[in-house]
Every structure is written in C-alpha cells, then in structure tokens.
Amino acid sequence: MDELLTLEELTTRVGMSVRNIRFYTTKGLVPPPIRRGRSGYYNDSHVARLELVRELQNHGFTLTAIERYVADIPDDASPEDIALRRTMLAPWQADLPVAMSRAELSRRAGRELSNDDLDTLVALGVVRRRQHQLAVAVSQLPNGMRLLDLGFPAEVAAAAKQVFQAHGREMADELEDVIRTRLAPAYDGGMDDARLREVLERLKPLSVGGLVTAYESSVTKAARR
C-alpha cells in the first residue's frame, strides 16, 4: 500500500507551495486528495504527477500545454508510468539549450533578426520561446542561419515541424511502450527511477544516431523514385 502523506508532507516532498498544489488540483492536473474522515492525504501517484508538472514547466510548457499533456495520461497510470514520461522529457541532445535574450541571439547570429526570421528558427526547432527569454540550440544556430540566408520560408519550416512532431510523438509513444513492457520486466524486481534514468541516458545517443541513419536511408530512397 502506498505511503500516505499529509498536505504539509507533500509540499516538502515535491518542493511546491500549498497554494500551487491546490491550484493544480483545481485544474485537474493532479487528482483530489484521498479522504480519511475529514482529512485529506496524498500518495505516490500525486507525487509523480506533481513532479511531472514541474518537469513540463522546466521545459517551457504553458499551463494550457501542460493540461493537454496531462489529459493524455490514463487515470490509472502507475507512478512508474508517470516517472517514465518525466524521464523521457529530458533532452536527447548532448548540448542543452542556452537561455538568452533576443538581442543576444541577434549578436550570436551576426545580424538583426526579424520577426519572420525568429518564427522560422522556432519552427525549425533552433529556438524555443520561454516567458521572458529564448532557449537556443547553439550548435544548430549556424544551420538555421544558413537556411535563413537561403530564403527558407517560414511556412515550409512550420510544415516540416508538423511532420517532425507527428512522427516524433508516435515514436516516443512506441519507445515508451517498449521500455515499460519489455525493458522493465527484464530487471529482477523492476526498475527504480534512478536506474531508468541511467538506462535512458545511455540509450539516447544511440537512438538519435539510429534515427539519423534511418532518416538518411529513407531520404536517399525517396530521391531515387
């Protein structure tokens, strides 16, 4: 049976205020507390969902985007399933995005960037908008700038982004299913969160390399048609 936590104990466990936890509960991001008489208690599922919400916020998700993401999680999802989703959110590239202002991005780019330029870089995945800053994949910025110099249209970048997102979500769902149904049972006693994170960290560069190889092969075949 899950350990039951009081609201005060929950705030300590997840590092959130009472106000935030109650707000997320009213928004349906976490289920209501478990009632025992007049008192409310929380279990591992509440902890896992709150940690997921915090992880989504760290990745720049808006409240509306978080609501959509959480809505796809089954009500009976186990804490382990939710922890897997949180782990899958971690960056799959070696270099993490760098937070910077628009002025700093222009300096890095070597010229002033128009709104259309910025929209194209966002669509290409080179830049992500956050509240008061931009998150920039610095290693990909030269490629993005070269496409801008070649007149790459923002609408084409947006269309390509939709393709990447559609197939990326499908791949992520399938990979999550493989890890949950085939990888975890291979370990005696299951996988704790720390081991799962380490396995995924080791798997990520191999997965990215395999994806690039498969993409290159498919593009070559398409060009020959």
Secondary structure, 3 states (H helix, E strand, C coil): CCCCECHHHHHHHHCCCHHHHHHHHHCCCCCCCEEECCEEEECHHHHHHHHHHHHHHHCCCCHHHHHHHHHCCCCCCCHHHHHHHHHHCCCCCCCCCEEECHHHHHHHHCCCCCHHHHHHHHHHCCEEECCCCEEECHHHHHHHHHHHHCCCCHHHHHHHHHHHHHHHHHHHHHHHHHHHHHHHHHCCCCCCHHHHHHHHHHHHHHHHHHHHHHHHHHHHHHHCC
